[in-house]
């Protein structure tokens, strides 16, 4: 086991006392680490940059553990932005001291901005690359967790609200502040597809059929016939988008 993984395990082990919620985040983080490495390899980056991408993936959710300890929730709107908290945790606990100083800002920005709706113009090209690698890896694993039932979309109740549904039809990302219904929250995660940056990300989604599994599960939970119809209308639209991007990028 390499040093970053040892440091991650050392830091996160005490949080296991918080049960399944903490363990789920540890497991998610380790998968995002592998996905970040996979995406970096697909870009034919130098070995040291592939390693750096893996480290960024490993640390991306480091703020989640203190978030849960302090607030008892992973809902940023009801607690604190976990990306910002994660960057602070890295600095306060000196968790990036073992990395080259030139990589510190890359790591901090990957953690700070992995969950933001849009990236600031202040990021340089290299910083933006690693942030986008982690953003893609994170979205892919979240979609997979909804697809396999690790996370529940909770689409019972009303349909997707008109404004959010129009955003999905226009194939654009949804802002969390636009969420009005529980079905909107599921729509937010479906819109992750429109925020992906790399061909490899779309290939992975196409290969494992997680989009269809996600929609199948959401439709099973749905009580609203309107919502079921919305999901079936979205299925070919989003699937076609994934297929095109898997070929075109």
Beta strands, then each sheet from edge to edge (+ up, - down):
end
